[in-house]
Amino acid sequence: MFKLILKFQDTVIKEYTFDKTPVTIGRREDNDVVIDNMAVSGHHAVIEEEAPNFFLLVDLESLNGTFVNDAKIAQAKVFDGDRFIIGKHILEFEDLRPVMDRPVREEFLDEDGQKPPAFRDTVILDTQAQQELLAKHAAERGISPEQMAERPKKVELHGFLTIFSGGTPQIIELSKRVTTLGKSRESDVKCSGLLVGKTAALINKRPNGYFLSYAEGLKKPDVNGDVVSTQVQLQDNDEITIGGTRMTFTLRPETS
Amino acid sequence: MLMIQHGLTGERIPGVMSLPKTVVGQINALRESRYCVSGMSESRGTNNPRWVVTRQTGRMEGSRVRVECWAKSDMGMQRTTNEDRFYVDPDQRLLLVLDGMGGHRAGEVAAELALETMSSFFKAHETQKEETTNIFENFDPSFTYYSNLLRQAAFVANRVVLHESVTRPEFGGMGCTVAGMALNDFTISMVNVGDSRMYLIRNGGMEQISRDHTLAEDQVERGIMSRQEARESQLRHILSAVIGVDTRIRVHMDELAVLAGDIVLLCTDGLTAVMEDEEILTEILKERPGPATLERLIDEVNGRGGPDNVTLLMMAFSEEPGQGEEPGNEEAVT
């Protein structure tokens, strides 16, 4: 099974997928791949199979010739990623068989005739090999380990709640990924009042900020006077009210 | 001796792992307490049928949000085995997607072993008890018990797969990825190891909520490549964390407050290697989410050549009918 992508000056004209051979290429209508251009012969080329598992591109003595990766050919074994030139058109060849079943160009085989690992397969490396590869990749891009160390650290903003429920205001840091607010004894922030749900609201710390969402109960949370029925991103100095409990949300840069 | 193949040079490197005694002890204990049982009745994907669909409806524990869940696994067009596995427990409290790797069916063994271990470990400790607190190696108090439990389950699965890999030559070098979620009280706990992904679809947008453990992603985090460059980089095929290869693993852990209307997708790289995020989103938003959504996605992937196994697990959250009429607490209006 293979795919041919017909291109003219970088524009994809058509894509073909074939699961059997021969596949004929030419100007006439009876070809499998029809290229309607005078630079293409009526029957220009054909793709055939050759044992054990090769695909073969054969030029049918066309007037302007057939090229594989810019080399003129009479016939040639073709491999995944090859580029054919037929007249002024380009055909890109993709081998759709599993990687293990595809042949490899002779020059890519190692001394024992073994296939190298294919890039498209997922591979696993041990930690040391990973670090070496990452450093090598960074070096290729002109970034030295010293430069890496000098990169400024991102300033992280931390969220806090100041809770006013009679008496001294209480400040808690929103260090948990999800902070629960409600009547339940398990809630991180206890909220009192008629119709306040066991879990009335949640504050979710996300990579891009803190989000307050309504959970359950007839009494929905209120942020700066607006009732929250779904979710809202909290801003510095937002006033939150749940039943009889009032809170202020603040964001501060990471400091001890 | 376990050998690992270097992804770029093809050179074979001796594996650096020797199992500490304590780890072996823990695995034996696990065996004796029959955590690694097989033949559980929960729905799961296997390699035999071309695909499996499960559909379940349940309520999220402690909440008024309805959960519907569908999963489907497909061998794809070019592989002859399916090394992906998925797991959905009957209450939808635990959901896993795994992608096995390793030759001669070892990938299937790794994925299955990790699935059995994680699900049974999680189930055994699901109800929080005093004596279960000592199962954790490093409990992170900024996360819920369930997130910590899920992460610990991944740690244990890592050792079980690694132990099998080093003691049985035919399974040498096997491993698997995992993307897992646990649902509890309006909160999704999630962990992932490797490049199987989790997405949140909310308000018409889609966001990746897992973290890829690939060298490409590492370079993005270190500021050496842009995210766009990483999509094309060969480094994206090299995993920096995987279950069953090293005694120490990175597990990404996060929590999400769930809203009615949310859709969550867990998938193996068979999907994401072929389709762009925007294309996946467009396909999901075409119709109301359901089993047909997964079929459309898999058809699309297979239509583009289906180079790998694809496994999809999708959850849709909706408001429980009657919500708002019932008071949310015992102090009801009289």
Interface residues (C-beta under 8 A of the other chain):
Chain A: M1 K3 T17 E94 L96 R97 P98 D110 P116 P117 F119 R120 D121 T122 V123 I124 L125 D126 T127 Q128 A129 Q130 L133 L134 H137 A138 R141 I143 M148 R151 S175 K176 R177 V178 T180 K183 L194 L195 V196 G197 K198 T199 A200 L202 I203 N204 R206 F211 S213 A215 E216 G217 L218 K219 T230 Q231
Chain B: I4 Q5 H6 G7 L8 G10 I13 G15 V16 G62 S63 R64 M77 Q78 R79 T80 M101 P141 S142 F143 T144 S147 G173 G175 D185 F186 T187 D195 L215 D218 Q219 R222 G223 I224 M225 Q234 L235 H237 I238 L239 S240 V242 V245 D246 D254 E255 L256 A257 L259 A260 G261 D269 G305 P307 G324 P327 G328 N329 E331 V333
